[in-house]
Amino acid sequence: MYRDNNQSARLPAPDRVPTLEEAPMTYCVALKLQQGLVFLADTRTNAGVDNVSRVKKLFTWEIPGERAICMMTAGNLGITQAVISELNEALDRPAPGEATLYSAESMFDVAQIVGDTMRRVQQRYSAGLAARGVDAGASIIVGGQRAGGPPRLFLVYAAGNFIEAMDDSPYFQIGEHKYGKPIIDRVISKETDMQDAIICALLSMDSTIRSNLSVGMPLDLAVIRTDEMQFNQIRRIEADDEAFRKFSERWSQELRDAFGVMRLMQV
């Protein structure tokens, strides 16, 4: 069994620079296709001259051949880390009669477990955070596949309720999503090829990084192919990754070339 729960240490911050608790920043995108699921997250939590930190926001669990689960988090860092920690604690010390990520009978049940955990954590901390003027808002993308069921993708809100990605809109974004949304809307459908979807997710992230300093490298990518019930890819793309640099530069050039063609058209 595999569990990934690495977390960065919190960095000290000077006066009035937002802390990780107060101003987490992120961009996460998940795509649901006939061929499987794609997850991509950045690792930046704060943007500022003297307070920039990296924190892992993509987490994976798997029992190869039986189930593969991925989550990505956004919002109040203390809240989301508490949710992930409680989910892992339940795996280490399961309560009698209570389902865990490894025993849930469906991905819908997994989403319910995450939602219930989110609700408990919010009840524990939100009043105290509100008294300090701190936003306790948080959201978690939950996706994966269990043997006997299809790949499914959910978005869990701070209240613990959730929605599911459907064929008409087969993706979710959390965090600074507006810059990366146009290309997804133009390219992604349930029939999109898996490799095309990975490229689209990376271009969506590249557009966001270029337009918003609160989102940044490294990036975490995870891929689950339909009916494999294990991760086809789990990898980190570092800031000095030469292939991603060339990828980004090529996309910029292609956009400039396309603009050169469009400016010749009559509108």
MOPEKA-V278564 format. One record per backbone hydrogen bond with DSSP energy under -1.0 kcal/mol. CO is the residue of the C=O (numbers start at 1). NH is the residue of the N-H. Records with the same first field share a line. If there is no record, write none. Layout:
CO: NH ; NH
This chain:
2: 62
14: 17
19: 23
26: 176
27: 42
28: 174
29: 40
30: 172
31: 38
35: 226
36: 33
37: 224
38: 31
39: 222
40: 29
41: 220
43: 55
45: 25
53: 45
57: 73
59: 71
60: 4
61: 69
62: 2
63: 66 ; 67
66: 147
67: 63
68: 145
69: 61
70: 143
71: 59
72: 141
74: 139
76: 80
77: 81
78: 82
79: 83
80: 84
81: 85
82: 86
83: 87
84: 88
85: 89
86: 90
88: 92
89: 93
95: 98
100: 104
106: 110
107: 111
108: 112
109: 113
110: 114
111: 115
112: 116
113: 117
114: 118
115: 119
116: 120
117: 121
118: 122
119: 123
120: 124
121: 125
122: 126
125: 129
126: 130
127: 131
129: 134
130: 133
137: 76
139: 74
140: 156
141: 72
142: 154
143: 70
144: 152
145: 68
146: 149
152: 144
153: 165
154: 142
155: 163
156: 140
157: 160
161: 157
163: 155
169: 171
170: 32
172: 30
174: 28
175: 177
181: 185
182: 186
183: 187
184: 188
189: 192
190: 34
193: 197
194: 198
195: 199
196: 200
197: 201
198: 202
199: 203
200: 204
201: 205
202: 206
203: 207
204: 208
205: 209
206: 210
207: 211
208: 212
212: 215
216: 43
219: 237
220: 41
221: 235
222: 39
223: 232 ; 233
224: 37
225: 228
229: 65
233: 223
235: 221
237: 219
238: 241
241: 245
242: 246
243: 247
244: 248
245: 249
246: 250
247: 251
248: 252
249: 253
250: 254
251: 255
252: 256
253: 257
254: 258
255: 259
256: 260
257: 261
258: 262
259: 263
261: 264
262: 265
